[in-house]
Structure formats: C-alpha cells, structure tokens
Amino acid sequence: MNFNVLKDFLYIINFKVYIIIILSVIATYICTIISLVGNMPTALIGIAVVFPIVFSINSAFQRRDKALEHYGIINANLTSIYFAHLNWPKKNQPLKENPNIVKIIKELFSFIKQDLITSSSNNTNKKEIYDSFLKISNKNEKLRNAGVSDGEISRINNWLNNSIVSYEKISSISDYRTPRGLKAYSQIFLHIFPIFFAPYFASLNEVISYLGYIVAILYSSVLVMLSNIQNNIENPFDNVGLDDINLDKENRFKNLF
C-alpha cells in the first residue's frame, strides 16, 4: 500500500471517531447485559445519516471545482490584461508613464487570497480588491494615449469585467457553504446513532459472539470518517483539509511574472 494513501486515511481519523466508537460499544454492551435486543431497519442509517453526509460531500466538491474554475478564469484574464499592456501600445506612441500593471495585479491576487481565507464579515479586503480593479481600469484607459484603439480597449475592459464576475462567484463560494440546518441535522443523528441502534448490535452478539461489537465499531467508524471528510472540504480555502485549494500554487501570474 502506498504510504501517502495510508497517511491520508489516518488524517481523517480523529478523537471524535474514538468517542463515537466507545459510545457505540458501551451502549451495545448494556443492551446485551439487559437482553434489550431487536431487529432494526438498517436502511434508516442510509436515509437518516449516510445520504445527507454524502450529499454534503458531493456539494462541497462541486463548490471546490467551481472555485478552481473561477480562480483560473481570474488568472487567465488578468494575464491577458498584462500582455495587452506589454504589447499593444504603439512604438511611435509610448506610454508617458510606466503602468506598473504587474505590481497592481500581484497586489490584487494578495487581496483576493486574504479575502478568501478570512471568515470575517469585515469588508476591508473587498474594498482593497475593488480599489485594485479600479486601478487596473484606470490604467486601461491610459492605453488610449499610447495609440491603442477603442476596440482593443473594449476587449481589455471585458477581460477585467470577467475577472470581477469570477471574483464575486469565488467569494460567494467562500462565504456560503453547507446549509446550517442540514449540517446540524447530520451531526445530531450521527451522535444518537450508536445508542439508537445498540439493540440491533446486541442482537448480532446472539448470532455470533462479539459480532455486534465489530459491526458497531465498523458502522460508527465509517459514519464519523465520512463526517470528517465533509468537514475537511467544507471550506476549500482554510488550508485545513487534504483537498483544500492552494491559492499560492494556483496563482500562475505570481509564479510566472
């Protein structure tokens, strides 16, 4: 087995896994001792717990993929703006001042990163981001003095608009995640599950010795680890989960220019 695979598997095992396992085993033991046994509808586990967690995981991965897509769009459009500032001014009509567009774009990426990884409702980062967009817009207009045509200016401003739209979409992904009600529902059912199904696990001990404890451990482990996976990918920008987006690595502009 690949060591990295084992390492990633162990990452999703935390103290909550052991707590739920202990609760499940204790409840099963008590039901076995007092002969409180019975057949339970195991399909209820899938409907009440597994389905909501898996739905949340799938939704979180979709948000992560969308975030990567929009961050790539921001990279592509800002890079196109940089190339336009670099190559489109006419040689016989040079810009009177250095647009310094690289510095502005790098600052913009820094502000976007800070906005995405910060959970605060403070709008300071967003103001800095839009100030940077405004600076780029002003620099675009100054290209007219360098002989860049109105049509070309329109194309550059369209790239800027695409960057703003993608920023707003990726910012919304950062601000709004799994519905709080669904998350609370999943967590509550996850914690009452070991006690609620203890009579069923105890009934398995009557078929094969200790089978009920083994099944209780397996069910509890799987459910809690699924919950941990969901928590790890809930916020793709917090640098906590294994699959979080590395904004520095994905920042092509910063790494290349």
Salt bridges, closest charged atoms under 4 A:
ASP65 OD1 - ARG64 NH1 3.79
GLU69 OE1 - LYS66 NZ 3.80
GLU97 OE1 - LYS139 NZ 3.59
GLU97 OE1 - LYS142 NZ 3.24
ASP115 OD1 - LYS126 NZ 3.03
ASP131 OD2 - LYS127 NZ 3.17
GLU141 OE1 - ARG144 NE 2.79
ASP150 OD1 - ARG144 NH1 2.51
GLU152 OE1 - LYS90 NZ 3.92
ASP175 OD2 - LYS126 NZ 3.86
GLU234 OE1 - ARG63 NH2 3.97
ASP248 OD2 - LYS113 NZ 2.84
ASP248 OD1 - LYS254 NZ 3.90
GLU250 OE1 - ARG252 NH1 3.20
